[in-house]
């Protein structure tokens, strides 16, 4: 692959929330995607990931129902603190395949002792994040859509999913990634310019954002601001 092809791939990736449930995704395609994911880097080569593939329609819809139930408190908290709540919907219930990424924390024994004591959890999470990103990139490379459902590891939803899917202890849920064909395309989300985040040899204070600048960014280019009001939350950023 040429770098131009990789650049195009990452720019095409979106978090899609509208799926065509009538268009299936083959088992071979899902295996191809997960075969990419298993090559992700991980601390101590611990390879903490496991993948639960869910196709059954009733189970997928139950998962989405758990998500909506959890959203009730999430929405209530945002309303109490911010006076508004910008939440994403449950359109992922219509994706024909749900991939649940699990992590086995016992792989922390693969780390050097000091690493295990100092940053075992961050290494564990980083490995799972690396595998998840490869799932998203593999999906878009195959002309498929995906979404980043982080709420799968919140207390309520994780508890319910572990019971529903018979997930044993001590495995932990990391994220849920729906895979399918998008019902429609979405606009590219706003990205900061590369020069705004580059620092050569030492930190360039000219690029340091004041509190006022940071709040301006949040209010105009993220889910909490104008970008969210334009419907950007339907196109990108995790739940």
HELIX and SHEET records of a PDB file:
HELIX    1   1 UNK A    3  UNK A   12  1                                  10    
HELIX    2   2 UNK A   27  UNK A   37  1                                  11    
HELIX    3   3 UNK A   43  UNK A   45  5                                   3    
HELIX    4   4 UNK A   57  UNK A   82  1                                  26    
HELIX    5   5 UNK A   91  UNK A   94  5                                   4    
HELIX    6   6 UNK A  105  UNK A  110  5                                   6    
HELIX    7   7 UNK A  113  UNK A  141  1                                  29    
HELIX    8   8 UNK A  150  UNK A  153  5                                   4    
HELIX    9   9 UNK A  155  UNK A  164  1                                  10    
HELIX   10  10 UNK A  194  UNK A  197  5                                   4    
HELIX   11  11 UNK A  205  UNK A  207  5                                   3    
HELIX   12  12 UNK A  211  UNK A  221  1                                  11    
HELIX   13  13 UNK A  226  UNK A  229  1                                   4    
HELIX   14  14 UNK A  232  UNK A  234  5                                   3    
SHEET    1   A 4 UNK A  49  UNK A  54  0                                        
SHEET    2   A 4 UNK A  97  UNK A 103 -1                                        
SHEET    3   A 4 UNK A 172  UNK A 180 -1                                        
SHEET    4   A 4 UNK A 145  UNK A 146 -1                                        
END                                                                             
